[in-house]
Amino acid sequence: MKHIGFIGAGSMAEAMIKGLVKSGAVEPGQIIATNHSNRARLKELQEAYGIRTEPDTGKVAEASDTIVLAIKPKDAETVITEIGPYLQKEKLVVSILAGIPIDTIQHYAGGELPVVRAMPNTSASIQKSATAFAAGRLVTEAQIREVTGLFQTIGSVTAVEESALDAVTAVAGSGPAFVYRFVEALQASALELGLDESTAKRLIIDMMSGAAKMLETGKDPSLMRREITSPGGTTESGLRVLDELQFEKTVAACVKEAAKRSAEIRDEFTANV
């Protein structure tokens, strides 16, 4: 029976743990989680999901077949160096750290290892994550299948080149926060227009769900937008304001800035190797 060790117990780790347990792909006892200092957090995860927890990071790495790095990027060198002696080539390291290259992870670990970089998002907790991953050159076909299966339990999976991960981080990793910000603005506007909070929230959720389903048909979004937009109508009036405020440029700048930050993190760590 394979064991999955989570090094780090923050919100993304919890989202993945919740998705894995909910899917039934692994038993709670196959999952071990640790963090450096917050014992109360470990107890919380143990009680919520029935997983095992262990305060000793090295013991988690030693006992795990697949090790998920879910720490903050700033802690990467310290933590990966600490668990390096427990990593062997038969173990698979899966990093969900934004910006940190595979070569840098191997350098911190003290040797070449099979490493996969992945970018899931917090929708993993409801098994709806859009995850992309890039595999290092030492990752076997069997390990690629393992990683694909791991992330399929929490949503969709796409394999990409490592060079694409800055863009993936901006679009799929940070993207949900941008969508939630848009929803916040819709809700605030609805309340200003006199809708009660419960009604506004329900309408927006159903609208977003329906729009997502329409996108899944494969129909071009610009065509669907034009089909809704009657000349002289309400939609046209609203879209005119978005044009005046340069909506597309704002969204593009938002995504590019997130991708830029991912690249900056990569460069910061590469420079120190």
MOLINTA-V557839 format. One record per pair of residues at least 6 apart in sequence whose C-alpha atoms are under 7 Angstrom apart, sorted by the first residue. I is the first residue (numbers start at 1). GAP is how many residues later the second one is. Records with the same first field share a line. If there is no record, write none. Layout:
I = GAP + GAP
This chain:
2 = 28 + 63
3 = 27 + 28 + 61 + 62 + 63
4 = 26 + 27 + 28 + 60 + 61 + 62 + 63
5 = 26 + 27 + 28 + 55 + 56 + 59 + 61 + 62 + 63
6 = 7 + 26 + 27 + 28 + 61 + 62 + 63 + 64
7 = 26 + 27 + 28 + 50 + 61 + 62 + 63 + 64
8 = 25 + 26 + 27 + 61 + 62 + 63
9 = 24 + 25 + 26 + 61
12 = 110
13 = 57
15 = 107 + 109 + 110
16 = 108 + 109 + 138
18 = 31 + 107
19 = 105 + 106 + 107 + 108 + 134 + 135
20 = 6 + 133 + 134
21 = 6 + 7
23 = 130
25 = 128
28 = 21 + 22 + 23
29 = 22 + 23
31 = 20 + 21
32 = 19 + 20 + 21 + 22 + 28
33 = 19 + 20 + 21
34 = 8 + 19 + 20 + 21 + 23
35 = 20
36 = 19
42 = 11
46 = 6 + 7
54 = 6
57 = 26
58 = 25 + 28
61 = 6 + 22 + 25
62 = 24
65 = 26 + 27
66 = 25 + 26 + 27
67 = 25 + 26 + 27
68 = 25 + 26 + 27
69 = 25 + 26 + 27 + 28
70 = 25 + 26 + 27
71 = 26
72 = 25
73 = 24 + 25
77 = 31
80 = 28 + 29
81 = 27 + 28
84 = 25 + 26
88 = 25
89 = 24 + 25
92 = 22 + 23
93 = 21 + 22 + 23
94 = 21 + 22 + 23 + 24
95 = 21 + 22 + 23
96 = 21 + 22 + 23
98 = 71 + 164
99 = 67 + 163 + 164 + 166 + 167
100 = 165 + 166 + 169
101 = 165
102 = 13 + 15 + 34
104 = 166 + 169
106 = 6 + 7
113 = 25
114 = 22 + 24 + 25
115 = 20 + 21 + 24
116 = 17 + 18 + 19 + 20
117 = 16 + 17 + 18
118 = 13 + 14 + 15 + 16
119 = 12 + 13 + 14 + 50 + 54
120 = 9 + 10 + 11 + 12 + 53
121 = 8 + 9 + 10 + 51 + 52
122 = 7
123 = 6
124 = 30 + 31
127 = 26 + 27 + 28
128 = 26 + 27 + 28
129 = 25 + 26 + 27
130 = 25 + 26 + 27 + 42
131 = 20 + 25 + 26 + 27
132 = 25 + 26 + 27 + 28 + 36
133 = 25 + 26 + 27
134 = 25 + 26 + 27 + 28
148 = 9
151 = 6
166 = 93 + 96 + 97
167 = 92
169 = 90
170 = 85 + 88 + 89
171 = 84
187 = 13 + 14
190 = 10
191 = 6
215 = 6
229 = 6 + 7
230 = 6
